[in-house]
Amino acid sequence: MIPDLGKYAGAVMGAYAVSIVLLVLLVAVSMWRGARVRRQLDEIEARRARNG
C-alpha cells in the first residue's frame, strides 16, 4: 500500500507529518476561536436582554 520512496522516504514522511500537525493545529485554533466568540456573543446577548 505504501509506495517505495527510496532515499526520499524520510523527507516525504516528514512532509506528511508536518502537514498533518499543521492541519490539526488549524482545526484546534479554529474551534478555540469559535468557542471564544460564541461566549462573547452570549455575554453580549445577555447584557442586551438585561437592559431591555
WORAVEN-V320379 format. One record per pair of residues at least 24 apart in sequence whose C-alpha atoms are under 10 Angstrom apart, sorted by sequence separation. I is the first residue (numbers start at 1). GAP is how many residues later the second one is. D is the distance in Angstrom with one decimal. If there is no record, write none. Layout:
BEGIN
i->I gap->GAP d->D
i->I gap->GAP d->D
END
This chain:
BEGIN
none
END
